[in-house]
Amino acid sequence: MTVIGVTGPTGAGKTTLLSLLEKRGFLVIDCDKLYYELLDNDLAFRQALEGAFGPIFLPDGSLDRPRLAARVFGDSRELDRLNAIVYPVVYASVEQKIRDCSQIGVAIDAINLIESGLGALCTRIAAVTAPPEVRLRRVMARDHIDEIRAAARIAAQKPDSYYHKHCDGVLENSVECREEFERIAEAFLEDLTGG
């Protein structure tokens, strides 16, 4: 089975590439969404997080994201501690979904695909990148945030050179027209998958 990992910085256009893979018959696993599903349904996972970080769940059971973020962002040791809990749980769930998949292939959508070890499950790894100024506009429009907050998100992410070093293919998305990018992305997928 073909397993394509899709990664890259926020606002680059990964969603477009993933939707093209879905149209080709791939199961798309959104690791961000999967993380929140696991938080809702995996008691051992929740307990491990609370054991490491204290009361980080609200009375309704949802994650107190600001509280956890305040604890881990800006402190690399705490972030490493969080990732040491999260990555294995997400990895095991993705691995099970791949085993259970009856579709033509799987596309794994993960911003931390390489760092988490999920890249080891992939036949091919693709990154979608875009110039910072293009990503800035997209993130501001998509998330309804100001330029300062959008720029901070972008600055916290890996440089394009990281993706060129670790991926089988890098798709640059500098066009404004979605239809044009879809055409470019289709040709990219042809090259990446050999058909």
PyMOL commands that set and color helices and strands:
alter all, ss='L'
color gray80, all
select helices_A, chain A and resi 14-23+31-41+43-53+65-72+76-100+118-121+132-143+147-155+160-166+178-193
alter helices_A, ss='H'
color red, helices_A
select strands_A, chain A and resi 2-7+26-30+105-109+124-129+169-172
alter strands_A, ss='S'
color yellow, strands_A
deselect
rebuild
show_as cartoon
